[in-house]
Each structure stands twice: as structure tokens, then as C-alpha cells.
Amino acid sequence: MTNESIKALLVTICQYNTVRITQTFSKDDMDWIRVRCLPGTSILELTYLQSENVETYDSVDEAAAVIEKALYSHVTV
């Protein structure tokens, strides 16, 4: 998945921030990161499902870069 595709998904999630939409990204056939937009905001919440670490981003570009790096690097979080 390209950075632009990830950004498009994140923008869509934030456009509908009054409803509960989540997107799960997988790595090596395992659910890896769950993303949602905090209600009524443009803040993206990323939950790393393997470690349960939670990070928030107010920038779609930054969140997309973090997701892309997590999915395509050999480093685990």
C-alpha cells in the first residue's frame, strides 16, 4: 500500500469523525495497527495491536508515514 493510499484512507476516516470508523492495517497476515479518528476531531489514534501501544497524531501526513514505516520495516513496535 502506498503512502498516498494510506493518506486517502486516513482523510476519509477523519471526514466521518462523528461516526465510529476504524481501519486495521495488517503486516505478515497479522492485524498490526488499528486507526480511528477521535470523535469530533481530526486527531488520529493509532493502536499497535501487538503491544497495545497507543499514539496520536494531528497530521495525516505524519500518521501515514508512521504507518507506512511500521508496515514495511522489519522493526516491531
Secondary structure, DSSP 4 states (H G I P E B T S, - for coil): --HHHHHHHHHHHHHTTTS--EEEEEETTEEEEEEEEPTTS--EEEEETTT--EEEES-HHHHHHHHHHHHHSS---
